[in-house]
Amino acid sequence: MKKGLLIVLIVMVATAITAIAQVKPDWVTKSPGWVDGDIVFGVGKAPKMTNSSLQRSIAANRARAGILKVVGLKVATLKGSEVVEIWQDDNGDLYALAKVVKAGITE
């Protein structure tokens, strides 16, 4: 009986950890991005695909494009931009959050 209770407890804890890991970050809904002081953030999304490397690259590039939209540019150099967070939803869509210092944006 104790062994069965332990198994149930382990399953409950594993389920709780999985649920916590899937909490959607606030930034996911802030597309295309926002400005916070001297930092510009961009959000990009890539649909589920079998090539996870390509999916990540697409999400990152779209996040950087989001930065350009926020500052009202179509083409610019984003010196020092970086992807600071990645999140995947239950459907397999991948979201990327990129940031750059305003001074790093040049036309």
C-alpha positions as CSV (number, residue, x, y, z in Angstrom):
1,M,0.0,0.0,0.0
2,K,2.8,2.4,0.9
3,K,4.5,1.7,-2.5
4,G,1.3,2.6,-4.4
5,L,0.9,5.8,-2.4
6,L,4.5,6.8,-3.2
7,I,3.9,6.2,-7.0
8,V,0.8,8.3,-6.9
9,L,2.7,11.1,-5.1
10,I,5.6,10.9,-7.6
11,V,3.1,11.2,-10.5
12,M,1.4,14.2,-8.9
13,V,4.7,16.0,-8.4
14,A,5.8,15.3,-12.0
15,T,2.5,16.6,-13.3
16,A,2.8,19.8,-11.2
17,I,6.3,20.4,-12.4
18,T,5.3,19.9,-16.0
19,A,2.4,22.4,-15.5
20,I,4.7,25.0,-14.0
21,A,7.2,24.6,-16.8
22,Q,4.4,25.4,-19.4
23,V,3.3,28.7,-17.9
24,K,3.2,31.2,-20.7
25,P,5.6,34.1,-20.1
26,D,4.0,37.6,-20.3
27,W,6.3,38.7,-23.1
28,V,4.9,36.1,-25.5
29,T,1.8,38.3,-26.0
30,K,3.7,41.6,-26.5
31,S,4.2,41.2,-30.2
32,P,6.0,42.8,-32.0
33,G,7.8,44.2,-29.0
34,W,8.3,47.1,-26.6
35,V,10.8,49.7,-25.3
36,D,11.9,49.7,-21.7
37,G,14.3,52.6,-21.0
38,D,17.4,52.1,-23.3
39,I,16.5,48.6,-24.2
40,V,14.2,47.6,-27.2
41,F,12.6,44.1,-27.1
42,G,11.2,42.1,-30.0
43,V,9.1,39.0,-30.0
44,G,9.1,36.4,-32.8
45,K,7.1,33.2,-33.4
46,A,7.9,30.2,-35.5
47,P,5.3,27.5,-36.2
48,K,5.9,23.9,-35.2
49,M,8.3,22.1,-37.5
50,T,10.5,19.0,-37.5
51,N,13.7,20.9,-37.9
52,S,14.1,22.5,-34.4
53,S,17.3,24.4,-35.4
54,L,15.4,26.1,-38.3
55,Q,12.4,26.8,-36.1
56,R,14.7,28.5,-33.5
57,S,16.4,30.5,-36.2
58,I,13.1,31.7,-37.7
59,A,11.7,32.7,-34.3
60,A,15.0,34.6,-33.5
61,N,15.0,36.4,-36.8
62,R,11.3,37.4,-36.4
63,A,12.1,38.7,-32.9
64,R,14.8,40.9,-34.4
65,A,12.3,42.1,-37.0
66,G,10.0,42.9,-34.2
67,I,12.6,45.2,-32.8
68,L,12.8,47.0,-36.1
69,K,9.0,47.4,-36.1
70,V,9.0,48.9,-32.6
71,V,11.5,51.6,-33.6
72,G,9.8,52.2,-37.0
73,L,12.6,51.0,-39.3
74,K,12.5,48.5,-42.1
75,V,16.3,47.9,-42.4
76,A,19.0,48.5,-39.7
77,T,21.9,46.9,-38.0
78,L,21.2,45.6,-34.5
79,K,24.7,45.6,-33.0
80,G,24.8,43.5,-29.8
81,S,21.3,42.1,-30.2
82,E,20.7,38.8,-28.5
83,V,18.0,36.3,-27.9
84,V,17.4,36.3,-24.2
85,E,14.6,33.8,-23.8
86,I,12.9,31.0,-25.8
87,W,9.5,29.4,-25.0
88,Q,7.6,26.7,-26.7
89,D,3.8,26.3,-26.3
90,D,1.8,23.0,-26.2
91,N,1.1,23.2,-29.9
92,G,4.8,23.2,-30.7
93,D,5.0,26.9,-31.7
94,L,8.3,28.5,-30.6
95,Y,8.6,32.0,-29.3
96,A,11.8,34.0,-29.1
97,L,12.5,37.2,-27.1
98,A,15.3,39.4,-28.4
99,K,16.8,42.6,-27.0
100,V,19.2,45.3,-28.1
101,V,20.4,48.6,-26.6
102,K,18.9,51.6,-28.5
103,A,22.4,52.8,-29.2
104,G,23.1,49.5,-31.1
105,I,20.5,50.3,-33.7
106,T,21.9,52.0,-36.8
107,E,20.4,52.6,-40.2
